[in-house]
Each structure stands twice: as C-alpha cells, then as structure tokens.
Amino acid sequence: MSRTSVVQLGVALLLSGATCLAQAPGALEPRILPAAVKPGPAVMPYVKVPAGSVVLTHVRVIDGTGQPGQSDRSVVLAEGRIVQILDATAPLPADARVLDLSGRTVLPGIVGMHDHLFYIGRPDLDAAGTSEPPLMVPEMAFTAPRLYLANGVTTLRTTGSVEPDTDLNLKQQIDAGKIPGPHLDVTGPYLEGPGSPFVQMHELRDAEDTRRTVAFWADRGVTSFKAYMYITRAELKAAIDEAHRHGLKITGHLCAVTYREAAALGIDDLEHGFFVNTEFDPGKKPDVCTDSDGDDTLAAMDPQGDAAKSLIADLVSHHVAVTSTLPVFEQGVAGHAPLWPRAMAVLTPEAREAYLYLRNRTSSASAEQRARRAQTFQHGLALERAFVAAGGLLIAGPDPTGNGGVIPGFGDLREIELLVEAGFSPEQAVRIASLNGAIYLGLQSRIGSIAPGKDADLLVVKGDPSRTITDIENVELVFKDGVGYDPAALLRSVRGRYGEY
Ligand SMILES: [Zn+2]
C-alpha cells in the first residue's frame, strides 16, 4: 500500500551550480497541455473518432463542477475544444459528424493525481506474503499510458518517478502523437532519505543534496516533485523552497515529517488522505518514521473530534491540498471488491498470482486485525469528507502499486466509486477526480469540467453513474483534444502485459 510506492533516480547528479530561472505561475500550461498534434501512424489504430466537428447527442452530462447532471444534451466539439452544450432538440451544426449516444453519460476526462507509471515487483512472493529484497518497481512505459487513456484519464501527475528520463521521454512522444497516452505532469524522482526498502531510489544526504537534486530535475523538465517517507524536515524545507523557486509544486507521502510540520514548511499537497499522518503514533520522534506509518494516528483519530478538526483547520488555512488514494487502502480491507474481469485481463500471469495471494492473505487475517483495518478505513473516508466540508481541496488518484489490486486507469474509476462510498454524491466524486485536480494544477481554464471553450477531454460511459455509480466502469469512448479513442482496442493491446513492461 502506501509504503509500496516508489522511487527514484539513482544517480550521480550534477554538481554544476546550474542556475534555473524561476518560472512564472501559469508557465506550466504549455508544458502539461501543449498544442495538440495529429495522431501519428502508431496511434491511429486506437482512434475511433478523428478530430473534427463532432456532436455527442442524446447524452446525459455530468460536467465536473459537482452540479447535478443534465439529461438529453448535445455536446458540440470542434478543433479539439468543447464548443457548446445544447438541449438535444436544438439544431446542430450542419457539417458535424453526429453520434447518437442515447443511454450514455459524458463526463470530463479524469485528472489523475496519484497515477504512477510503474508496477511493484515482489521477487519470489509466496502465499504467506513474503518476498525477497530488494523491492523493485519495474517501469510500465508501454502499458500504463494506454491503461490510463482507455479508462478516461486524460491528464495525470506521475506522483513520484523511478525512471524520470523515461517518463520525460514518454511525455514527449505522447505529446508528439507517436504513442497513445494522457497528458503528463511528470513528477521528479522520489525525494527520499536513507532507509527505504526501494533499491531504485537515490538516498538524500542532507538539505543541500536535496536542493541540488530538485534543481537538477527541474532543469531536466519535470513539472512537479514528491517527498517521501524518510525525508527530514530540513530536507523537506530545502525541497519545497527549491521547487517553488522553479515555479513547481511539491507533494509528499510523508512519515518522518508529520502533516502539520509539512504544512508549516509550505508543502502544497499531502498524499494518501489522512492515512499516513504520524503525529500521534506512539514513540514518534522528530525526523524519524514510525513503524506504524500513521496507522495508529488514524485509528485513534475520531473524525468528528477536536484533534481532527484542528488538523483539518491547519491544513485548510495553509492551503494544503490532500490527495485521496482510497483504492490502495481498500486492498487492506478484508473482503474488498475483487478486480473486474476487464482489469484482471491486463495482468501478467505472475501479477495475477501475486494479486490473488495478497488478496487471500488480507481476507485471512485475524478477526482483530480485520476489524481494525475496517475501522481505520472508515476513519479515512470520514476524514476526507470532513476536510472537504471544511473547505479543503481534495484531489484524487488510485496509487497503482501495492499488490496488483490497483491498476492504472481502472483504479481511477474505482477511486470515484470509493468516494461515493465515503458519502460524496456521484457528481461531487467526479469533481474531486476531475476539476479539483485541474484547479490544483492551475489548469482549470483548460481542463477538468465540461464547458464551452475547454479542451475536448471527455469520457463516455454506458449508463448513468449518478444513479448507479458502477456504471462509471463502462467506458466506451475517450476523447483527448477532440480525438476519440477506443478503450477496447487500447485494452486489447496490453492484454496480459501489466506487470511486465
Ligand atoms: Zn504512490
């Protein structure tokens, strides 16, 4: 789960005192959402509806703002943008290709905010859940971008990289129309201190090493950063200051540093909802990660109690966003929803076996353990609701690592279902997974909701998720920059490969 996330770079960085120009806010827009180009020959097999004047008619629209859906609409697209949303009885542009999508719902493309491009390998995993060191996270450069796009994720943040150059090259090739995939906010390598089980991560030596690491990767072109579990306060401070100097945001999956400490230092976002705050873990020492990893703090925190209220008020007043990653925590709950057949089909046989071992192990935990996990999960759900109720910006992503039970794209849809389980309305859940992420990225004038003038980044699902949330799984068509992609073709191309490459 969360500690199964990842890592970094490895390397010998540079010591050149490279100077970097601080970027003006807004400078990220052309980098994350560059002008669209025509899909090239390797992408064309996945295109179902070429860009042009297109009308999606007789659809239900859930627009991403959190407002109730509107039925029987026409969504008019042209030149990669959304032009109009009309009543389906209104006259349509004469030259448009009209798709009658009765019985379907159109939603904004998902903005996935914890959407890794790797898998977690557990060498020699056995049925008892034991594997051998080192823990590795093989890069899924082929499968992950396709899995995201096939499931309606049109923009994502990688939220920690193990092969930052690969991720940057992938982004460039996707943007050039050479391979299919979403828009990427490439996060730099994990900023991690010594002690991590992940063998691919660079171990930060001190604050100065942290500053140089951030400067190096900012110059290479990453557009965000992520601090990790063993980073200290001094190193985190250096990372935050250097990232901000480059006009970039930084998030953290923290452990040695508590949520309040990170908020005071100026962090922009905290990963994993309220699941990894170590503030009240027994024996917590400054700058040292706990064994409990925040679990004890969450178990003890009454979501309606004073400690929760005070923490949430602190985060909101510091404008710290929180990223909900419920699918990865759901894996720890006995009897949780199994993977859908469509999702199982993309796993390698080894990944499927690992998933089934670990799923079985979760369900055969002691009654006491199962009860505690169920309870902490409920606390996590309730705290995310309380954070939003207090005015906090909740964003979302599945964290596809763990045991194979969380898969790129499929996990993003499962996250929306779990937000509904947490008590959000379907429309609010969609907003958390789309517009809120766009707001965090400063890209809300371009993406995140369905409105005239915005990019034609959309997904079309069969059914009505506002009545039956699981209808969100029925993705039939995904538009990115006005080009309609075929989920079935994308999924066929990665069948049996997730976990391999
Ligand atoms: Zn992660």
Boltz pocket constraint, residues with backbone or C-beta under 6 A from the ligand:
constraints:
  - pocket:
      binder: B
      contacts: [[A, 2], [A, 4], [A, 5], [A, 6], [A, 114], [A, 116], [A, 159], [A, 160], [A, 399], [A, 400], [A, 401]]
      max_distance: 6.0
